[in-house]
């Protein structure tokens, strides 16, 4: 069990071990998909000419993410969000039943949280809050599925757990839960073995409506307020696969982290000089001092290196 107040801030790098796309790979997918194929993939919600305008923009852009392009191209906003939503839903679909994932930090964390917890009531004593910038429902789906199997929990019990300890999505999600605890869009659209592309048209529009790219996210929303409150109360904060984009850092407010809170950051793919600029600099401006893990430390290695802070 993890009794100390712990916050896990998850960026795109936290979902990548499970074959979810990063911002860069989504951009590459858009560049590599011909307009007619894109129109078909998006269930013909957009004609070929609209998809061609979108693709021409992403091909010509030097930006490193779709968000950066859509921030100024409001005329491409809808097709961009539909494109993002179908990529995420497809990744969710493919993730079902996948086991033995290299770098499975979530399974590692689950084992720490479930240790010596003989019931769901005992598991609820874990003091872990997830804050994510990702649109997928990977964290809540895997946790709730594991709880259902371990404790044979009822739907009502799982719903109450998800309300008490929600996964905070700062940029929306491809399928928020309704008032009955059911996802408005089924995880991955349908189980493996069923025709994903055939069922996608019925949910794609709803999924795209839940996607909030960077410039659409509201820093005054209840989600951001809940995230800042969790940071203020935390004994330890882990940033896993987080890119430390300036807008995201500013809105979250690193100054909300307590001055005595342990701050641990994964740094996979970052050179020492980049760590200084992207991680250390914003924390220094907020009067906080993080600990960056060794070079190429992914989310799993970051947790393992600092497991003493989780027990």
Residue pairs with C-beta under 8 A, 6 or more apart in sequence:
1 112
1 113
1 114
1 115
1 116
1 117
1 122
1 123
1 125
1 126
2 112
2 113
2 126
2 127
2 128
2 310
2 311
3 125
3 126
3 127
4 127
4 235
4 236
4 309
4 310
5 127
5 129
5 230
5 233
5 234
5 235
5 236
6 127
6 128
6 129
6 234
6 235
6 236
6 237
6 238
6 309
6 310
7 128
7 129
7 130
7 131
7 230
7 231
7 234
7 236
7 237
7 238
8 109
8 128
8 129
8 130
8 131
8 238
8 240
9 131
9 132
9 237
9 238
9 239
9 240
9 242
9 252
10 130
10 131
10 132
10 133
10 134
10 139
10 240
10 241
10 242
10 299
11 132
11 133
11 134
11 239
11 240
11 241
11 242
11 243
12 20
12 21
12 22
12 23
12 133
12 134
12 241
12 243
13 22
13 240
13 241
13 242
13 243
13 266
13 268
13 269
13 298
13 299
14 105
14 132
14 134
14 240
14 241
14 242
14 299
15 91
15 134
15 136
15 138
15 241
16 22
16 241
17 101
17 102
17 103
17 104
17 105
17 298
17 299
17 300
18 91
18 95
18 98
18 101
18 104
18 138
19 91
19 94
19 95
19 98
20 88
20 91
20 95
20 134
20 136
20 138
21 29
21 87
21 88
21 91
23 64
23 65
23 66
23 67
23 243
24 64
24 65
26 65
26 66
26 83
26 84
26 87
27 58
27 63
27 64
27 65
27 66
27 69
29 83
29 87
30 38
30 54
30 55
30 58
30 66
30 83
31 55
31 58
31 59
33 41
33 55
34 55
35 48
35 49
35 51
35 52
35 55
36 48
36 51
38 46
38 51
38 54
38 55
38 83
39 46
39 47
39 48
39 50
39 51
41 83
41 86
42 51
42 79
42 82
42 83
42 86
42 204
43 200
43 201
43 204
45 82
45 204
45 205
46 54
46 78
46 79
46 82
50 79
51 79
53 75
53 76
54 76
54 79
54 80
54 83
57 69
57 73
57 76
58 66
58 69
61 68
61 69
63 69
66 80
66 83
66 84
66 213
67 213
67 214
67 215
68 214
69 76
69 80
70 76
70 77
70 80
70 81
70 213
70 215
71 213
71 214
71 215
73 80
77 213
78 208
80 213
81 208
81 209
81 211
81 213
82 204
82 205
82 208
84 135
84 208
84 211
84 213
85 135
85 174
85 204
85 207
85 208
85 210
85 211
86 200
86 204
86 207
88 135
88 136
88 174
88 207
88 211
89 174
89 185
89 188
89 189
89 196
89 200
89 203
89 204
89 207
90 196
91 136
92 136
92 137
92 138
92 141
92 174
92 187
92 188
92 189
93 188
93 189
93 190
93 192
93 196
94 188
94 192
95 138
95 188
96 187
96 188
96 191
96 192
97 192
101 107
103 298
103 299
103 300
104 300
105 240
105 298
105 299
105 300
105 302
105 303
106 138
106 139
106 142
106 143
108 300
108 303
108 304
109 128
109 303
109 310
110 142
110 143
110 146
112 307
112 310
112 311
113 123
113 126
113 128
114 123
114 146
114 150
116 122
117 123
117 125
117 126
119 151
120 147
120 151
120 153
120 157
120 161
123 147
123 151
124 161
124 164
124 165
126 165
128 165
129 165
129 168
129 230
129 234
130 139
130 167
130 168
131 168
131 170
131 227
131 230
132 139
132 167
132 168
132 169
132 170
133 170
133 171
133 242
133 248
134 169
134 171
135 169
135 171
135 172
135 173
135 174
135 210
135 211
136 173
136 174
137 167
137 173
137 174
137 175
137 183
137 187
139 167
140 162
140 166
140 167
141 187
144 158
144 161
144 162
147 153
147 158
147 161
148 158
153 161
155 181
156 181
158 181
159 180
159 181
162 177
162 181
163 181
166 226
168 223
168 226
168 227
168 230
169 176
169 223
170 217
170 223
170 224
170 227
170 251
170 252
171 211
171 212
171 213
171 214
171 217
172 210
172 211
172 212
172 217
173 210
173 211
174 185
174 207
174 208
174 210
174 211
175 183
175 184
175 185
175 186
175 187
175 203
175 206
175 207
175 210
176 183
176 184
176 210
177 183
177 184
178 184
184 206
184 210
185 203
185 206
185 207
185 210
186 203
188 196
189 196
189 199
189 200
189 203
190 196
190 199
212 218
214 245
214 247
214 248
217 224
217 251
218 224
219 251
224 251
224 252
227 252
228 252
228 253
228 256
231 237
231 252
231 253
231 256
231 257
231 258
231 261
232 256
232 257
232 258
233 258
234 257
234 258
234 261
235 261
235 262
235 309
236 261
236 262
236 263
236 264
236 306
236 309
236 310
237 257
237 261
237 262
237 263
237 264
238 264
238 265
238 266
238 302
238 303
238 306
239 263
239 264
239 265
239 266
239 290
240 266
240 299
240 302
240 303
241 266
241 268
241 298
241 299
242 248
242 265
242 266
243 278
244 278
244 279
244 282
246 282
249 282
253 286
254 282
254 283
254 285
254 286
254 288
255 286
255 287
255 288
257 263
257 286
257 288
259 287
259 288
261 288
262 291
262 306
262 309
263 283
263 288
263 289
263 290
263 291
264 290
264 291
264 293
264 302
264 306
264 309
265 279
265 290
265 291
265 292
265 293
265 302
266 293
266 297
266 298
266 299
266 301
266 302
267 275
267 279
267 292
267 293
267 294
267 295
267 296
267 297
268 296
268 297
268 298
268 299
269 296
270 278
270 279
270 295
271 295
272 295
275 292
279 290
279 292
280 290
280 292
283 289
283 290
291 306
293 301
293 302
293 305
293 306
294 301
294 305
297 305
303 310
